[in-house]
Amino acid sequence: MINMEIRDPYKGNCIRSYNELNNYFVPELELRYSKNPKSKDSKIPEVTEEYNSYRVWLLFAKFEDWVCVQVAHSKTDVKEEIEFVLKCLPQKWNRNDCELKLKDSQFYKCVCPVPDKGEDYRDLLYRKIGNESTEFIICVLDVDKYLGLEKNAEPNKNDAERIIEICKNQYAEAKIAYQTLAVYWRKVSSAIDGQTISYAVEHESEFK
């Protein structure tokens, strides 16, 4: 079990669970993977091109309950990102070397691995996650449904609609990361996700 100490100012947050948020996920795109060879989910699942119709995805790991360990979004290739995660989860990592140097994530103290020169952070991170649990769920977020937006097939007619289209995926990523306290999620301070977290901390009641 990963040691998870919540950072200030998030210690009072009410963490939303997988079951509470499940209605916002695309059910036919949910992927389950188990490192238990006897499990029906032990085979690496296929990731189809349909995943690239969406932008935001979440990774849950099973501890005593399902815990959101990562949220991410991709502008062009969710399929590639999920395939990369599924490739890394079964691989081994040197636990002792990694635990000597860990950095804070946005919400937790000393959880993120620090790559040595030439190492790939994503590879190290998902191998670490893959050795902390045996059961995983990958979910794709229906951003419009989650944010209460009407799906509109027509071109955006004004700046307000264009702003929503430009910003909604990064905002949704940050919002759901905040609501789940995704263990390994890290913001970009100057981007929409960083500004969303700053706003959420100052207006906590709006995100419950």
Disulfide bonds with the S-S distance in Angstrom:
none
